[in-house]
Amino acid sequence: MSANPSPAPKPRANLRRPEVMERVAAEVAHHYQSSLVKKLRDRGGILTIGNTTVHLAREFGFCYGVERAIDLAYASRRVFPQQRIFIIGEIIHNPEVNRQLREMNIASLPWRELGACYDDLTEADVMIVPAFGAPTTFMDKLAERGCQVVDTTCGDVMKVWRHVRDYAREGITSIIHGKDNHEETRATASRALGDQGAGQYLVILTLEDADFVCDYIRGQGRRLAFMQRFQRAHSPGFDPDLHLQRVGVANQTTMLKSETEEIQRRLRQAIIHRDGNASGLRVFDTICGATQDRQDALFDMLREPPDLLLVVGGYNSSNTSHLVEIGERLLPTFFIRDASCIKSLEEIVHFDLQREEEVSSTYSQLLLGGQPVTVGITAGASCPNNLIEETIVRVFALRGIDRAALADA
């Protein structure tokens, strides 16, 4: 995370030419859209055939930022048909979308560290920056190599960057609510260092992390234990005795809003305990609007809970995993990559958030044909509608209802 001024980037190419975007729109629609999902959305998300009901959440699937990132990636191949095109990591966290890009000969480069492969880039190459953004060291390297950069960073992410840069200028430490090994959080942390590299940050994930920080602010923590707990989650030179005097909360945009708000509340109480007032704390709301909409829509669905919930999306998708967490509190919830995970009436393969691995579960009441069942379905902001359609089709098929019947319903 460099503090040196970035080299001047190459002027951006105009990818959004009408003739390019017309072709891109057709390709994206062919790959990801679904007439069945549109039908369900138009009728309020509920489809009942016989004794089987599918309830699709009011908000689900691709958000505007994801759509924009995919459009720009597809457009890159049309505008630069003969050039090498790379992407830092994944464009979004969905295996189907990333598979389509690989088939377009858009290659993924490592995102955790700058490797030697970045030194091999030339001015003739094109580099796509994913929707999560990229750390400043990566952006500096691309400018140094002279690549044509296609930046698809989400606007909500850049909003967070503006705030943490302001914190750095004011000598305020950014406390970032997020996953320290997530692409977006790493990109945000690099901006929290500020233009001169003197800013400070601390990444916390859980309410237990927040309590550990709050205890230290109150003077009840131990320095060694603190530094060990957050050893991979703070800025170079971070000193809790110095850098927790004035703090500002930021977040990975796909976190649970309620958790970020609770972290803010606990920090406020700790600072008031120490200082007698809350002037040492700055907060702002930067949870992605689409993330919040999908969480709110799921809460609405769960007011009258279905019999089970299927959450569709990439296993490394942060916003999708939070939908799973919401569902798991109330009903049997299965985090599936796609419809192929639903093996039979009784077996489903899904991602276990606690074990952080894919598991197979037998759920004896799942989809059994002799009794009425309501299946709730939602999906994170990086899941395409075609995968949601196939999940709906699979649920009905296991209840003896074929695709033709869905078309006529």
Backbone torsions as a table, in degrees:
resi	resn	phi	psi	omega
1	MET	NA	94.2	-170.1
2	SER	-81.2	144.2	174.4
3	ALA	-97.4	-4.5	-178.5
4	ASN	-73.9	149.2	177.5
5	PRO	-58.3	138.4	-178.3
6	SER	-72.7	143.0	173.0
7	PRO	-61.0	155.9	-179.7
8	ALA	-67.6	124.4	-179.7
9	PRO	-74.1	158.6	175.9
10	LYS	-67.7	141.3	177.8
11	PRO	-54.4	142.1	-176.4
12	ARG	-74.5	141.6	174.6
13	ALA	-78.3	150.4	176.9
14	ASN	-84.3	99.6	-179.1
15	LEU	-85.3	-21.8	-171.5
16	ARG	-91.1	40.4	174.6
17	ARG	-71.4	141.3	-174.7
18	PRO	-53.3	-42.0	-177.7
19	GLU	-68.7	-28.2	177.2
20	VAL	-74.8	-49.1	-174.0
21	MET	-69.7	-26.4	175.9
22	GLU	-64.0	-43.1	179.1
23	ARG	-70.3	-39.6	178.6
24	VAL	-61.1	-44.8	-179.2
25	ALA	-58.7	-40.1	179.7
26	ALA	-66.9	-41.5	-179.9
27	GLU	-66.4	-45.5	-179.1
28	VAL	-63.3	-42.1	178.1
29	ALA	-61.8	-42.6	-180.0
30	HIS	-62.7	-39.4	-175.9
31	HIS	-79.1	-34.5	-164.1
32	TYR	-127.0	-16.3	-175.0
33	GLN	-81.7	165.8	-176.5
34	SER	-148.3	122.3	177.0
35	SER	-70.0	-33.5	179.3
36	LEU	-66.2	-43.4	178.6
37	VAL	-63.9	-39.4	177.3
38	LYS	-61.9	-40.8	179.0
39	LYS	-61.1	-45.2	179.6
40	LEU	-64.2	-41.9	179.3
41	ARG	-61.1	-42.1	-178.0
42	ASP	-64.8	-27.3	-179.3
43	ARG	-102.4	22.2	174.4
44	GLY	86.5	9.8	173.5
45	GLY	87.8	5.4	-176.7
46	ILE	-119.3	130.1	176.1
47	LEU	-133.5	121.9	178.4
48	THR	-120.2	127.5	173.0
49	ILE	-131.1	119.3	-176.1
50	GLY	61.6	-127.5	-179.4
51	ASN	-103.1	23.2	179.4
52	THR	-118.8	126.8	177.6
53	THR	-123.9	132.5	169.7
54	VAL	-109.9	128.7	178.8
55	HIS	-115.1	108.9	179.8
56	LEU	-93.1	131.5	-178.4
57	ALA	-57.1	152.9	-178.2
58	ARG	-61.5	-36.7	178.2
59	GLU	-124.5	134.3	-176.2
60	PHE	-165.5	165.0	168.8
61	GLY	69.8	-163.9	-171.6
62	PHE	-46.7	132.3	169.5
63	CYS	-96.9	175.1	-178.3
64	TYR	-61.5	-42.0	-178.1
65	GLY	-62.6	-38.8	177.6
66	VAL	-68.3	-44.8	178.4
67	GLU	-58.0	-43.2	179.4
68	ARG	-62.6	-44.0	-178.9
69	ALA	-62.2	-44.1	179.8
70	ILE	-65.0	-43.9	178.9
71	ASP	-57.3	-44.5	-178.0
72	LEU	-68.3	-36.0	177.6
73	ALA	-65.6	-44.8	177.7
74	TYR	-63.7	-41.7	-179.7
75	ALA	-63.5	-32.8	-179.9
76	SER	-58.1	-43.5	-179.4
77	ARG	-67.3	-32.2	178.7
78	ARG	-73.5	-38.8	-178.1
79	VAL	-78.2	-30.8	-179.1
80	PHE	-121.8	67.7	-171.8
81	PRO	-66.4	-26.9	-175.0
82	GLN	-105.0	-7.1	-173.7
83	GLN	-91.0	156.7	172.6
84	ARG	-70.3	132.1	177.5
85	ILE	-123.4	132.1	179.8
86	PHE	-124.6	164.1	173.1
87	ILE	-137.1	142.6	176.9
88	ILE	-76.8	105.0	-179.2
89	GLY	72.0	-124.1	-179.1
90	GLU	-118.4	145.1	179.9
91	ILE	-63.5	-42.1	173.1
92	ILE	-148.4	174.7	-179.1
93	HIS	-93.5	71.0	172.5
94	ASN	-146.9	122.1	-175.6
95	PRO	-60.6	-36.7	-177.9
96	GLU	-65.6	-44.9	179.5
97	VAL	-64.1	-43.6	-179.2
98	ASN	-68.5	-30.2	174.6
99	ARG	-65.4	-42.2	179.5
100	GLN	-61.5	-39.2	179.3
101	LEU	-67.5	-38.4	176.5
102	ARG	-61.5	-38.2	178.9
103	GLU	-67.8	-19.9	174.9
104	MET	-89.6	10.1	179.3
105	ASN	63.3	41.5	171.3
106	ILE	-107.2	112.8	-170.4
107	ALA	-94.2	143.7	178.7
108	SER	-91.3	135.0	173.8
109	LEU	-109.9	157.1	-178.1
110	PRO	-58.0	144.6	-179.7
111	TRP	-113.6	-13.4	-177.0
112	ARG	-75.6	-39.1	-179.4
113	GLU	-140.9	151.9	173.9
114	LEU	-74.6	111.8	179.6
115	GLY	-99.9	179.8	-178.1
116	ALA	-62.1	-24.7	-178.6
117	CYS	-61.0	-27.4	179.0
118	TYR	-72.4	-27.1	177.0
119	ASP	-71.5	-18.0	-179.4
120	ASP	-85.9	-5.5	-179.9
121	LEU	-69.0	149.9	-179.6
122	THR	-128.3	174.5	178.7
123	GLU	-64.7	-19.8	-179.8
124	ALA	-82.1	-11.1	-175.6
125	ASP	-87.8	155.9	177.4
126	VAL	-115.4	132.8	178.8
127	MET	-122.1	125.2	176.4
128	ILE	-94.8	126.5	172.9
129	VAL	-91.3	126.8	-172.6
130	PRO	-71.0	174.2	-178.3
131	ALA	-61.0	-25.8	179.2
132	PHE	-74.2	-14.9	-170.9
133	GLY	84.9	-174.9	179.4
134	ALA	-147.9	151.4	178.4
135	PRO	-59.9	157.5	-177.6
136	THR	-61.9	-29.7	178.7
137	THR	-63.1	-37.0	177.4
138	PHE	-67.6	-44.1	-179.3
139	MET	-64.7	-38.0	176.5
140	ASP	-62.6	-41.6	-179.4
141	LYS	-64.1	-41.2	-180.0
142	LEU	-64.2	-40.7	177.4
143	ALA	-65.8	-39.3	178.5
144	GLU	-62.0	-40.4	-178.8
145	ARG	-80.2	-12.3	176.4
146	GLY	79.0	19.4	-178.5
147	CYS	-66.9	156.3	167.0
148	GLN	-80.2	118.8	-175.6
149	VAL	-101.8	130.2	172.4
150	VAL	-111.3	104.5	-172.5
151	ASP	-96.1	112.0	179.9
152	THR	-103.6	15.4	-177.1
153	THR	-53.3	132.3	-179.3
154	CYS	-64.0	141.7	179.1
155	GLY	-62.5	-32.8	178.1
156	ASP	-65.6	-35.0	177.5
157	VAL	-66.8	-43.9	-179.5
158	MET	-65.4	-28.1	175.0
159	LYS	-62.6	-42.3	176.8
160	VAL	-62.8	-42.0	-179.8
161	TRP	-57.7	-41.2	179.7
162	ARG	-60.5	-41.0	-178.8
163	HIS	-68.7	-43.5	-177.6
164	VAL	-70.5	-29.9	173.4
165	ARG	-65.0	-40.2	176.0
166	ASP	-61.4	-43.1	176.9
167	TYR	-55.5	-47.4	-177.9
168	ALA	-60.2	-42.5	-179.9
169	ARG	-63.0	-30.3	-176.9
170	GLU	-94.4	4.0	-179.9
171	GLY	74.0	25.0	-179.7
172	ILE	-101.6	132.8	178.2
173	THR	-78.6	130.9	176.2
174	SER	-82.6	121.5	169.0
175	ILE	-99.4	110.4	-172.2
176	ILE	-99.8	116.9	175.1
177	HIS	-82.0	107.8	-177.2
178	GLY	179.8	-174.8	178.5
179	LYS	-96.0	122.2	-172.3
180	ASP	-66.8	-16.4	179.2
181	ASN	-105.2	18.6	179.3
182	HIS	-94.7	144.3	-177.4
183	GLU	-56.0	-45.1	-177.1
184	GLU	-65.1	-43.3	-179.0
185	THR	-63.7	-39.9	177.9
186	ARG	-63.5	-40.1	178.7
187	ALA	-65.0	-42.0	178.9
188	THR	-66.0	-42.9	179.7
189	ALA	-58.4	-38.3	-179.5
190	SER	-64.6	-34.4	177.4
191	ARG	-74.6	-26.2	179.1
192	ALA	-67.5	-16.3	175.2
193	LEU	-71.5	-17.4	178.3
194	GLY	80.1	171.7	-176.3
195	ASP	-65.0	-28.6	-178.5
196	GLN	-100.1	0.2	178.7
197	GLY	75.9	12.6	-176.1
198	ALA	-98.6	-3.7	-179.5
199	GLY	-72.1	165.4	-178.4
200	GLN	-129.4	151.0	176.1
201	TYR	-147.0	158.7	173.3
202	LEU	-140.8	128.9	179.5
203	VAL	-100.5	127.6	175.7
204	ILE	-126.2	144.6	-176.0
205	LEU	-108.6	-43.5	-169.9
206	THR	-113.4	167.8	173.7
207	LEU	-65.7	-29.1	175.5
208	GLU	-66.0	-39.5	173.9
209	ASP	-59.5	-44.7	-179.2
210	ALA	-61.0	-42.0	179.0
211	ASP	-63.6	-36.6	178.3
212	PHE	-62.2	-42.6	178.0
213	VAL	-66.8	-43.7	-178.6
214	CYS	-62.6	-39.7	176.8
215	ASP	-60.5	-40.1	-179.8
216	TYR	-66.7	-40.6	178.2
217	ILE	-60.7	-36.4	179.1
218	ARG	-77.2	-4.3	-179.4
219	GLY	86.2	17.3	-175.7
220	GLN	-107.1	2.8	-176.8
221	GLY	-100.0	169.9	176.8
222	ARG	-113.2	131.6	-173.3
223	ARG	-59.3	-46.4	-176.7
224	LEU	-62.3	-44.8	179.4
225	ALA	-63.2	-38.7	179.2
226	PHE	-62.2	-49.7	-176.7
227	MET	-67.0	-32.1	177.0
228	GLN	-69.7	-41.2	-178.5
229	ARG	-64.0	-38.6	-174.7
230	PHE	-110.3	29.3	-171.3
231	GLN	-61.8	-27.3	179.4
232	ARG	-108.8	16.4	-170.5
233	ALA	-130.9	28.7	178.7
234	HIS	-141.9	166.2	-179.1
235	SER	-73.8	157.2	175.4
236	PRO	-59.2	133.3	178.5
237	GLY	80.1	8.7	-179.7
238	PHE	-63.2	131.4	179.6
239	ASP	-128.4	111.0	-176.2
240	PRO	-61.7	-25.7	178.5
241	ASP	-72.1	-25.4	179.7
242	LEU	-100.9	-39.8	-164.5
243	HIS	-99.3	9.8	171.0
244	LEU	-108.3	13.0	178.6
245	GLN	-72.7	-42.2	177.1
246	ARG	-130.5	121.5	-175.7
247	VAL	-131.4	151.8	175.0
248	GLY	-130.8	132.0	-178.1
249	VAL	-85.9	134.5	170.6
250	ALA	-130.4	178.9	179.6
251	ASN	-154.9	154.6	162.7
252	GLN	-65.4	131.3	-167.0
253	THR	-68.4	-11.4	-175.8
254	THR	-105.0	17.8	179.1
255	MET	-80.5	169.1	173.7
256	LEU	-70.6	123.5	-178.2
257	LYS	-59.5	-40.1	-178.1
258	SER	-61.6	-35.5	179.2
259	GLU	-70.9	-43.0	177.3
260	THR	-59.7	-42.6	179.8
261	GLU	-65.3	-36.2	178.6
262	GLU	-69.6	-38.3	175.7
263	ILE	-61.1	-43.3	177.5
264	GLN	-60.2	-43.4	-178.6
265	ARG	-62.3	-45.1	-177.8
266	ARG	-67.5	-39.8	176.9
267	LEU	-63.4	-40.8	178.8
268	ARG	-59.2	-45.3	-179.8
269	GLN	-62.4	-41.1	-178.7
270	ALA	-66.0	-40.4	-178.8
271	ILE	-70.8	-38.1	175.5
272	ILE	-63.2	-39.2	177.4
273	HIS	-60.5	-39.4	-178.0
274	ARG	-79.3	-43.7	-169.4
275	ASP	-106.0	-15.6	-175.5
276	GLY	87.4	-7.7	177.0
277	ASN	-154.8	174.7	-175.8
278	ALA	-105.7	21.6	-176.6
279	SER	-66.8	-17.9	179.9
280	GLY	-85.7	11.0	-178.3
281	LEU	-126.5	134.8	173.0
282	ARG	-121.9	138.1	177.6
283	VAL	-137.7	158.7	172.3
284	PHE	-159.2	160.4	-176.1
285	ASP	-99.3	112.7	177.4
286	THR	-130.5	23.7	170.5
287	ILE	-63.9	132.3	179.5
288	CYS	-54.6	132.8	-179.2
289	GLY	-59.4	-40.1	-179.9
290	ALA	-67.0	-39.5	176.4
291	THR	-59.4	-46.3	-179.5
292	GLN	-65.8	-40.1	178.7
293	ASP	-59.3	-41.4	-178.9
294	ARG	-70.3	-36.7	175.8
295	GLN	-66.2	-45.2	-179.8
296	ASP	-62.3	-40.6	-179.9
297	ALA	-64.3	-36.4	177.9
298	LEU	-69.0	-41.8	176.1
299	PHE	-57.8	-40.6	178.5
300	ASP	-62.0	-45.3	179.4
301	MET	-59.6	-39.3	-173.2
302	LEU	-77.9	-1.4	172.5
303	ARG	-63.8	-32.5	170.4
304	GLU	-124.6	82.8	-167.5
305	PRO	-60.8	138.5	169.6
306	PRO	-69.9	-180.0	179.8
307	ASP	-74.1	-31.4	175.3
308	LEU	-155.0	164.2	-177.5
309	LEU	-127.1	131.2	172.1
310	LEU	-108.5	125.5	177.3
311	VAL	-112.5	119.3	-172.0
312	VAL	-104.6	132.0	176.0
313	GLY	162.8	176.8	178.7
314	GLY	-68.8	139.1	-175.9
315	TYR	-65.3	-22.0	178.6
316	ASN	-96.6	15.2	179.4
317	SER	-86.2	118.9	-177.5
318	SER	-66.6	-48.7	-176.3
319	ASN	-64.9	-31.6	178.0
320	THR	-69.8	-41.0	-179.1
321	SER	-62.7	-31.1	178.3
322	HIS	-71.3	-31.3	173.3
323	LEU	-63.1	-39.2	177.2
324	VAL	-61.7	-44.9	-179.8
325	GLU	-59.2	-40.9	178.5
326	ILE	-62.4	-46.7	-178.1
327	GLY	-65.2	-40.5	-175.3
328	GLU	-61.7	-21.9	-179.5
329	ARG	-69.2	-22.5	-170.1
330	LEU	-122.3	-25.1	-171.8
331	LEU	-159.7	165.1	176.2
332	PRO	-57.3	122.8	-173.6
333	THR	-130.2	134.3	-176.6
334	PHE	-127.7	123.1	-179.8
335	PHE	-93.9	104.9	-175.5
336	ILE	-114.4	147.7	178.2
337	ARG	-74.5	-41.4	178.8
338	ASP	-165.8	-175.7	-173.6
339	ALA	-64.0	-25.3	-178.9
340	SER	-63.6	-15.9	178.9
341	CYS	-73.2	-19.8	178.5
342	ILE	-86.9	96.7	-169.6
343	LYS	-78.2	-37.0	-174.7
344	SER	-161.6	-174.2	176.6
345	LEU	-61.2	-25.2	-172.7
346	GLU	-117.9	-16.3	-174.4
347	GLU	-117.0	134.7	177.2
348	ILE	-138.4	133.1	176.4
349	VAL	-95.2	130.4	-174.7
350	HIS	-152.2	167.1	-179.2
351	PHE	-92.6	125.4	178.2
352	ASP	-92.0	114.2	-176.0
353	LEU	-64.9	-35.5	-178.0
354	GLN	-71.7	-43.4	-179.7
355	ARG	-83.7	-14.3	-179.7
356	GLU	56.4	45.4	178.0
357	GLU	-156.1	160.3	177.0
358	GLU	-78.9	134.3	-178.7
359	VAL	-131.8	165.9	175.6
360	SER	-114.8	128.2	-178.3
361	SER	-119.8	142.1	172.3
362	THR	-103.0	122.7	-178.9
363	TYR	-127.1	99.7	-165.6
364	SER	-60.8	-23.8	-179.3
365	GLN	-93.0	-4.0	-173.9
366	LEU	-64.9	112.7	169.4
367	LEU	64.6	11.2	-178.6
368	LEU	-58.4	133.4	-165.9
369	GLY	-71.5	-19.4	-172.4
370	GLY	-84.2	-3.6	-176.4
371	GLN	-134.4	152.1	178.9
372	PRO	-62.4	145.2	178.5
373	VAL	-147.1	142.2	172.9
374	THR	-117.8	123.6	-179.2
375	VAL	-110.0	119.3	174.6
376	GLY	-85.5	141.4	178.5
377	ILE	-134.4	133.5	170.8
378	THR	-143.3	172.5	-177.8
379	ALA	-153.9	150.5	179.1
380	GLY	-73.3	175.0	-173.7
381	ALA	-70.6	-7.7	179.8
382	SER	-108.2	11.1	-176.5
383	CYS	-100.7	126.1	179.9
384	PRO	-76.7	154.8	-176.5
385	ASN	-65.0	-27.7	-179.7
386	ASN	-63.7	-33.9	177.4
387	LEU	-71.7	-32.9	176.1
388	ILE	-68.0	-41.8	177.5
389	GLU	-58.6	-47.6	-178.0
390	GLU	-63.1	-30.9	176.0
391	THR	-67.9	-44.3	177.6
392	ILE	-60.4	-46.8	-179.5
393	VAL	-60.2	-41.1	-178.6
394	ARG	-65.7	-41.8	178.6
395	VAL	-59.5	-49.7	-179.0
396	PHE	-66.3	-37.5	-179.6
397	ALA	-60.7	-40.3	179.5
398	LEU	-70.3	-12.4	175.0
399	ARG	-101.9	12.7	176.4
400	GLY	82.8	18.5	-177.4
401	ILE	-117.5	116.9	-172.4
402	ASP	-87.6	174.1	-175.7
403	ARG	-62.2	-35.1	179.8
404	ALA	-61.3	-38.5	178.5
405	ALA	-65.3	-33.9	177.9
406	LEU	-66.9	-37.8	-179.4
407	ALA	-65.9	-32.1	-177.6
408	ASP	-87.5	-13.0	-173.6
409	ALA	-69.0	NA	NA
